[in-house]
Structure formats: structure tokens, C-alpha cells
Amino acid sequence: MTPLTAPSLAQLINRVSRALARDADSVLKPLGLRYAQVPVLALLHEGLELTQKELAETAGIEQSSMAQLLTRMDRDGLIRRTPNPRDARSQTIALAPDTDTQLTEAHERLADLDGRAVAGFTDKEIDTLKHLLTRVSDNLNQKKDTVDNPVQ
């Protein structure tokens, strides 16, 4: 039996995730950004114009959380909203003009944080870690799909 004091895999992953989010917020704060905005910024950086629903689905964020996030990003001048030409009930969202420098700096700071997180790891260890975490994510997403859509 595993001692109760030994952290489970889920606890270790959660600790790492929380530490990365905390440190990412810290390095992004001087740029006026938050780590929670990164998935949206990454999607929009490709020049896409997406609806709130499309952003939420693609980023894996609940609609209500995405709405709050986009409201803050709009307030901070990071995005622009325009009427959706395909659906008058919604808007498309794109990056605001003049965000390239800010996003480039954010990317550099997050890359430095990634490097700090795996300091002392070999390239092979980093590749293995990425592979294993991807498999964990895939396993959990596959299980979620099974739970959400049980075969009749």
C-alpha cells in the first residue's frame, strides 16, 4: 500500500501546473497579460477571427469563463470585436492592432519559463516528458469522451 504522504500522479501534475501558472502570471504581469489569456492569444495570433464559441471550444474553456476572459481582454485593448458576417447574433474576435511586440515578448518570457522548468533535463528527457504528458492528456480526453458519449 502506498503511504498517504506520497503524492499521487494527479497531485504532482496539479502542483506543476499551478506553479507554472503562478510563475507565468508573474512574468506576464509587466506586459499587462495573464496566463489564462495565452490560449486565446495563441489562437488569434495566427491571424484568425473566431467567435466566442469557437474560441471556447478550441481552447477547451467553458463558455462562461471565456466570456469573462474576453471581456477583460477587450477592456485591456488586447482584442477587437466585430459583427459576425455569418451570424448576426454573434461577433468575431481578433487581436487588436499593435499587439505583436507585446506577444513576442510574452512568448520569449514563457519560453524562458519553460527552460527554467526543465533545467538540468536532457533533450531526450524533455522529449520523453512531453510524450508522456501527451499520452496522459489523450487518455483522460478519451475517457472523458467515453463518459460524455457512452455507447448505447
Order of alpha helices (4+ residues) and beta strands (2+ residues): alpha-alpha-beta-alpha-alpha-beta-beta-alpha-alpha
